[in-house]
Amino acid sequence: MLVFLGPIYFASLVFGHLIKREANLYQAYGSNLLGAVIGGSLEYFSLVMGIKFLLLITFGLYALAFIFLRTGNPRASRA
């Protein structure tokens, strides 16, 4: 059960940590909603391509988010 709920738990921790410093809350919540829509679409896409493919996509998206937070967003680099 922890394997399935772990990503949701850690995603909520990351979002909660980042939202504390965000000045534009509407954009942050909109981005969170967009991420939920894309994540749901990828979940349905995994029915076609398989769960292992979804794990690769998930890893790639988390890696891109990490890289963007460290290099592309000057507000996040002040953390």
KOLPASE-837045 format. One record per residue: residue number from 1; residue in one letter; x, y, z of N, C-alpha, C in turn. Coordinates in steps of 0.2 Angstrom, whole numbers, plus 5000, padded with zeros to 4 digits. Example, Ala and Ser with C-alpha at 12.3 -4.5 7.8 and 13.67 -1.06 7.14 Angstrom:
<nodes>
{drenfi: 1; loba: a; nx: 5066; ny: 4972; nz: 5039; cax: 5062; cay: 4978; caz: 5039; cx: 5066; cy: 4984; cz: 5039}
{drenfi: 2; loba: s; nx: 5064; ny: 4989; nz: 5035; cax: 5068; cay: 4995; caz: 5036; cx: 5064; cy: 5000; cz: 5039}
</nodes>
This chain:
<nodes>
{drenfi: 1; loba: m; nx: 5004; ny: 4994; nz: 5000; cax: 5000; cay: 5000; caz: 5000; cx: 5004; cy: 5006; cz: 5000}
{drenfi: 2; loba: l; nx: 5010; ny: 5006; nz: 5004; cax: 5014; cay: 5012; caz: 5004; cx: 5017; cy: 5013; cz: 4997}
{drenfi: 3; loba: v; nx: 5018; ny: 5008; nz: 4993; cax: 5021; cay: 5009; caz: 4986; cx: 5016; cy: 5013; cz: 4982}
{drenfi: 4; loba: f; nx: 5010; ny: 5012; nz: 4983; cax: 5005; cay: 5015; caz: 4979; cx: 5003; cy: 5022; cz: 4981}
{drenfi: 5; loba: l; nx: 5004; ny: 5023; nz: 4988; cax: 5002; cay: 5030; caz: 4991; cx: 5008; cy: 5035; cz: 4991}
{drenfi: 6; loba: g; nx: 5014; ny: 5032; nz: 4991; cax: 5020; cay: 5036; caz: 4992; cx: 5021; cy: 5042; cz: 4987}
{drenfi: 7; loba: p; nx: 5020; ny: 5041; nz: 4980; cax: 5020; cay: 5046; caz: 4976; cx: 5015; cy: 5052; cz: 4977}
{drenfi: 8; loba: i; nx: 5009; ny: 5050; nz: 4980; cax: 5004; cay: 5056; caz: 4981; cx: 5007; cy: 5059; cz: 4988}
{drenfi: 9; loba: y; nx: 5009; ny: 5056; nz: 4992; cax: 5012; cay: 5059; caz: 4999; cx: 5017; cy: 5063; cz: 4997}
{drenfi: 10; loba: f; nx: 5022; ny: 5061; nz: 4993; cax: 5028; cay: 5065; caz: 4992; cx: 5026; cy: 5071; cz: 4988}
{drenfi: 11; loba: a; nx: 5022; ny: 5070; nz: 4983; cax: 5020; cay: 5076; caz: 4979; cx: 5016; cy: 5081; cz: 4983}
{drenfi: 12; loba: s; nx: 5012; ny: 5079; nz: 4988; cax: 5009; cay: 5084; caz: 4992; cx: 5014; cy: 5088; cz: 4996}
{drenfi: 13; loba: l; nx: 5019; ny: 5084; nz: 4999; cax: 5024; cay: 5088; caz: 5002; cx: 5028; cy: 5093; cz: 4998}
{drenfi: 14; loba: v; nx: 5030; ny: 5091; nz: 4992; cax: 5033; cay: 5096; caz: 4988; cx: 5029; cy: 5102; cz: 4986}
{drenfi: 15; loba: f; nx: 5022; ny: 5100; nz: 4985; cax: 5018; cay: 5106; caz: 4983; cx: 5017; cy: 5110; cz: 4989}
{drenfi: 16; loba: g; nx: 5016; ny: 5108; nz: 4995; cax: 5015; cay: 5112; caz: 5001; cx: 5021; cy: 5116; cz: 5003}
{drenfi: 17; loba: h; nx: 5027; ny: 5113; nz: 5001; cax: 5033; cay: 5117; caz: 5003; cx: 5034; cy: 5122; cz: 4998}
{drenfi: 18; loba: l; nx: 5032; ny: 5121; nz: 4992; cax: 5033; cay: 5126; caz: 4987; cx: 5028; cy: 5132; cz: 4987}
{drenfi: 19; loba: i; nx: 5022; ny: 5130; nz: 4989; cax: 5016; cay: 5135; caz: 4989; cx: 5017; cy: 5140; cz: 4994}
{drenfi: 20; loba: k; nx: 5021; ny: 5138; nz: 4999; cax: 5022; cay: 5143; caz: 5005; cx: 5025; cy: 5150; cz: 5002}
{drenfi: 21; loba: r; nx: 5030; ny: 5149; nz: 4998; cax: 5033; cay: 5155; caz: 4995; cx: 5031; cy: 5158; cz: 4989}
{drenfi: 22; loba: e; nx: 5025; ny: 5155; nz: 4986; cax: 5023; cay: 5158; caz: 4980; cx: 5019; cy: 5164; cz: 4981}
{drenfi: 23; loba: a; nx: 5020; ny: 5169; nz: 4977; cax: 5017; cay: 5175; caz: 4977; cx: 5010; cy: 5175; cz: 4973}
{drenfi: 24; loba: n; nx: 5010; ny: 5171; nz: 4967; cax: 5005; cay: 5171; caz: 4963; cx: 5001; cy: 5164; cz: 4964}
{drenfi: 25; loba: l; nx: 4996; ny: 5164; nz: 4969; cax: 4993; cay: 5158; caz: 4971; cx: 4989; cy: 5155; cz: 4965}
{drenfi: 26; loba: y; nx: 4985; ny: 5159; nz: 4962; cax: 4981; cay: 5157; caz: 4956; cx: 4985; cy: 5153; cz: 4951}
{drenfi: 27; loba: q; nx: 4991; ny: 5155; nz: 4949; cax: 4995; cay: 5152; caz: 4944; cx: 4997; cy: 5145; cz: 4947}
{drenfi: 28; loba: a; nx: 4999; ny: 5145; nz: 4953; cax: 5002; cay: 5139; caz: 4956; cx: 4996; cy: 5134; cz: 4957}
{drenfi: 29; loba: y; nx: 4990; ny: 5136; nz: 4959; cax: 4985; cay: 5131; caz: 4959; cx: 4983; cy: 5129; cz: 4952}
{drenfi: 30; loba: g; nx: 4983; ny: 5133; nz: 4947; cax: 4982; cay: 5131; caz: 4940; cx: 4987; cy: 5126; cz: 4938}
{drenfi: 31; loba: s; nx: 4993; ny: 5127; nz: 4939; cax: 4998; cay: 5123; caz: 4937; cx: 4997; cy: 5116; cz: 4940}
{drenfi: 32; loba: n; nx: 4995; ny: 5116; nz: 4947; cax: 4994; cay: 5110; caz: 4950; cx: 4988; cy: 5106; cz: 4947}
{drenfi: 33; loba: l; nx: 4983; ny: 5110; nz: 4945; cax: 4977; cay: 5107; caz: 4942; cx: 4979; cy: 5104; cz: 4935}
{drenfi: 34; loba: l; nx: 4983; ny: 5108; nz: 4931; cax: 4985; cay: 5105; caz: 4925; cx: 4989; cy: 5099; cz: 4925}
{drenfi: 35; loba: g; nx: 4994; ny: 5099; nz: 4931; cax: 4997; cay: 5093; caz: 4932; cx: 4993; cy: 5087; cz: 4933}
{drenfi: 36; loba: a; nx: 4988; ny: 5088; nz: 4937; cax: 4983; cay: 5082; caz: 4939; cx: 4980; cy: 5080; cz: 4932}
{drenfi: 37; loba: v; nx: 4978; ny: 5085; nz: 4928; cax: 4975; cay: 5083; caz: 4921; cx: 4979; cy: 5079; cz: 4917}
{drenfi: 38; loba: i; nx: 4986; ny: 5081; nz: 4917; cax: 4991; cay: 5077; caz: 4913; cx: 4992; cy: 5071; cz: 4916}
{drenfi: 39; loba: g; nx: 4993; ny: 5070; nz: 4922; cax: 4994; cay: 5064; caz: 4926; cx: 4988; cy: 5059; cz: 4925}
{drenfi: 40; loba: g; nx: 4982; ny: 5061; nz: 4925; cax: 4976; cay: 5057; caz: 4924; cx: 4976; cy: 5054; cz: 4916}
{drenfi: 41; loba: s; nx: 4978; ny: 5059; nz: 4912; cax: 4979; cay: 5057; caz: 4905; cx: 4984; cy: 5051; cz: 4904}
{drenfi: 42; loba: l; nx: 4990; ny: 5052; nz: 4907; cax: 4995; cay: 5047; caz: 4907; cx: 4993; cy: 5041; cz: 4910}
{drenfi: 43; loba: e; nx: 4989; ny: 5041; nz: 4915; cax: 4987; cay: 5035; caz: 4918; cx: 4983; cy: 5031; cz: 4913}
{drenfi: 44; loba: y; nx: 4978; ny: 5034; nz: 4910; cax: 4974; cay: 5031; caz: 4905; cx: 4979; cy: 5028; cz: 4899}
{drenfi: 45; loba: f; nx: 4984; ny: 5032; nz: 4897; cax: 4988; cay: 5030; caz: 4892; cx: 4992; cy: 5024; cz: 4894}
{drenfi: 46; loba: s; nx: 4993; ny: 5023; nz: 4901; cax: 4997; cay: 5017; caz: 4903; cx: 4992; cy: 5011; cz: 4901}
{drenfi: 47; loba: l; nx: 4986; ny: 5011; nz: 4901; cax: 4982; cay: 5006; caz: 4899; cx: 4984; cy: 5003; cz: 4892}
{drenfi: 48; loba: v; nx: 4986; ny: 5008; nz: 4888; cax: 4988; cay: 5006; caz: 4881; cx: 4995; cy: 5003; cz: 4881}
{drenfi: 49; loba: m; nx: 4999; ny: 5007; nz: 4884; cax: 5006; cay: 5006; caz: 4883; cx: 5009; cy: 5001; cz: 4889}
{drenfi: 50; loba: g; nx: 5006; ny: 5001; nz: 4894; cax: 5008; cay: 4997; caz: 4900; cx: 5011; cy: 5001; cz: 4905}
{drenfi: 51; loba: i; nx: 5011; ny: 4998; nz: 4911; cax: 5013; cay: 5001; caz: 4917; cx: 5020; cy: 5003; cz: 4918}
{drenfi: 52; loba: k; nx: 5024; ny: 4999; nz: 4915; cax: 5032; cay: 5000; caz: 4915; cx: 5033; cy: 5006; cz: 4911}
{drenfi: 53; loba: f; nx: 5030; ny: 5007; nz: 4905; cax: 5031; cay: 5013; caz: 4901; cx: 5029; cy: 5019; cz: 4905}
{drenfi: 54; loba: l; nx: 5023; ny: 5019; nz: 4909; cax: 5021; cay: 5024; caz: 4913; cx: 5026; cy: 5026; cz: 4919}
{drenfi: 55; loba: l; nx: 5030; ny: 5021; nz: 4921; cax: 5035; cay: 5022; caz: 4926; cx: 5041; cy: 5026; cz: 4923}
{drenfi: 56; loba: l; nx: 5042; ny: 5025; nz: 4917; cax: 5048; cay: 5028; caz: 4914; cx: 5046; cy: 5035; cz: 4912}
{drenfi: 57; loba: i; nx: 5039; ny: 5037; nz: 4910; cax: 5037; cay: 5043; caz: 4909; cx: 5037; cy: 5047; cz: 4916}
{drenfi: 58; loba: t; nx: 5035; ny: 5044; nz: 4921; cax: 5034; cay: 5047; caz: 4928; cx: 5041; cy: 5049; cz: 4930}
{drenfi: 59; loba: f; nx: 5046; ny: 5045; nz: 4929; cax: 5053; cay: 5046; caz: 4931; cx: 5056; cy: 5052; cz: 4927}
{drenfi: 60; loba: g; nx: 5054; ny: 5052; nz: 4921; cax: 5057; cay: 5058; caz: 4916; cx: 5053; cy: 5064; cz: 4918}
{drenfi: 61; loba: l; nx: 5047; ny: 5064; nz: 4920; cax: 5044; cay: 5071; caz: 4922; cx: 5046; cy: 5073; cz: 4928}
{drenfi: 62; loba: y; nx: 5047; ny: 5069; nz: 4933; cax: 5050; cay: 5071; caz: 4940; cx: 5057; cy: 5074; cz: 4939}
{drenfi: 63; loba: a; nx: 5061; ny: 5071; nz: 4934; cax: 5068; cay: 5073; caz: 4933; cx: 5068; cy: 5080; cz: 4930}
{drenfi: 64; loba: l; nx: 5063; ny: 5081; nz: 4925; cax: 5063; cay: 5087; caz: 4922; cx: 5060; cy: 5093; cz: 4927}
{drenfi: 65; loba: a; nx: 5056; ny: 5091; nz: 4931; cax: 5054; cay: 5096; caz: 4936; cx: 5059; cy: 5098; cz: 4941}
{drenfi: 66; loba: f; nx: 5063; ny: 5093; nz: 4943; cax: 5069; cay: 5094; caz: 4947; cx: 5074; cy: 5098; cz: 4944}
{drenfi: 67; loba: i; nx: 5076; ny: 5097; nz: 4938; cax: 5080; cay: 5101; caz: 4934; cx: 5078; cy: 5108; cz: 4933}
{drenfi: 68; loba: f; nx: 5071; ny: 5109; nz: 4932; cax: 5068; cay: 5116; caz: 4931; cx: 5068; cy: 5119; cz: 4937}
{drenfi: 69; loba: l; nx: 5067; ny: 5116; nz: 4943; cax: 5067; cay: 5120; caz: 4949; cx: 5074; cy: 5122; cz: 4951}
{drenfi: 70; loba: r; nx: 5079; ny: 5118; nz: 4949; cax: 5086; cay: 5120; caz: 4951; cx: 5089; cy: 5125; cz: 4946}
{drenfi: 71; loba: t; nx: 5087; ny: 5125; nz: 4940; cax: 5090; cay: 5129; caz: 4935; cx: 5086; cy: 5135; cz: 4932}
{drenfi: 72; loba: g; nx: 5080; ny: 5133; nz: 4930; cax: 5076; cay: 5137; caz: 4926; cx: 5071; cy: 5142; cz: 4930}
{drenfi: 73; loba: n; nx: 5071; ny: 5142; nz: 4937; cax: 5066; cay: 5146; caz: 4940; cx: 5070; cy: 5149; cz: 4946}
{drenfi: 74; loba: p; nx: 5072; ny: 5156; nz: 4945; cax: 5076; cay: 5159; caz: 4950; cx: 5073; cy: 5160; cz: 4957}
{drenfi: 75; loba: r; nx: 5066; ny: 5160; nz: 4957; cax: 5063; cay: 5160; caz: 4964; cx: 5064; cy: 5154; cz: 4968}
{drenfi: 76; loba: a; nx: 5064; ny: 5148; nz: 4964; cax: 5065; cay: 5142; caz: 4968; cx: 5073; cy: 5141; cz: 4970}
{drenfi: 77; loba: s; nx: 5077; ny: 5144; nz: 4967; cax: 5084; cay: 5143; caz: 4968; cx: 5086; cy: 5146; cz: 4975}
{drenfi: 78; loba: r; nx: 5082; ny: 5151; nz: 4977; cax: 5083; cay: 5154; caz: 4984; cx: 5082; cy: 5149; cz: 4990}
{drenfi: 79; loba: a; nx: 5079; ny: 5143; nz: 4988; cax: 5077; cay: 5139; caz: 4994; cx: 5083; cy: 5137; cz: 4998}
</nodes>
